[in-house]
Amino acid sequence: MNAIEVILLNFSEIRRRSIKLWEGIPYEYLNWKPDQKAFTCLEMVRHVLETEHLFHTIIKNRGNLGDYPSPWQELPYSNLQYELEFCKPYRTSFLKMIQDMDPSSLNSIRIERTEVGQSKTLGDYLNRMAYHEAVHTGQMLDYLRTIGIERPLIWD
């Protein structure tokens, strides 16, 4: 397995476990949040999906986000299945970009985000992306624990 295959496996596994968790949230709790400043459960799901597209755009532009028009900007919140269906073409495009990379690009391409003072190799940046979703998976597990409902077993 080369580095690209490992990265694709990691993104696939993280998303599979996220979806398993998200599908375990009872419908009546999708708008629950622990406090007024927090995301609701559904807002957090969208945040994860939308941020992946934002990161993908940053990678394509080598760090320059530019005038980023989010496809989610005017999209009303509905339900989990709608969110997952909406993101499919963006997710497919993102994974295809990774699949088409030469492994050497993970070290040779730099993502320069001057507005936040970041300069990372592509491989580093992709791992940070995966970490972002994983952190929110842990956060959602905490939400479900706080609510007092059974948490799906994502550690299979």
Steps between C-alpha positions, in 0.01 A plus 500: 500500500648835401453833680207606277318173569557541876365856491192389302441214746528742791247744349267210416516351849452832676193579288358149541521535876364856492198386299445206735498747789283759323243236402477406868372845599125480553314744274359690797856586611635637170439857621635442852808691613670519838487882519395801295844550342546137391407326176185291500559137406390566142703822478808306606439240229472775241808672639703182445367450146532863398847541650627205297394687185659820629827314568479340154470848348800617701703205370397559139605865536820406691387697803307790355135475596415810300134595472371161614134449409380218723241274335345466846460875553129529418411137565234457769559238768283198442613159616802274503422315176461828314837621631671175397344502153586866444869448578547190279630674186736715707629199692548303176696786346718532811584129514568494124747785543689295760479181293652678198797634697851375464630396845794737461256794495425441867842649579562721199174701499468770763177654623575864584228664710648842561180636656543257791878464491502137383746332268450124484585218264200347326540177698497693828199702389302188403571348839380818672179474297441145620572609856234772474227247428630260765490774765138579415417129519629500856309818573177342370558193715518737797174666390326162503649414839380836636150443361503158663428291193674189378803568285559289188800269519740659253805308622439190289 
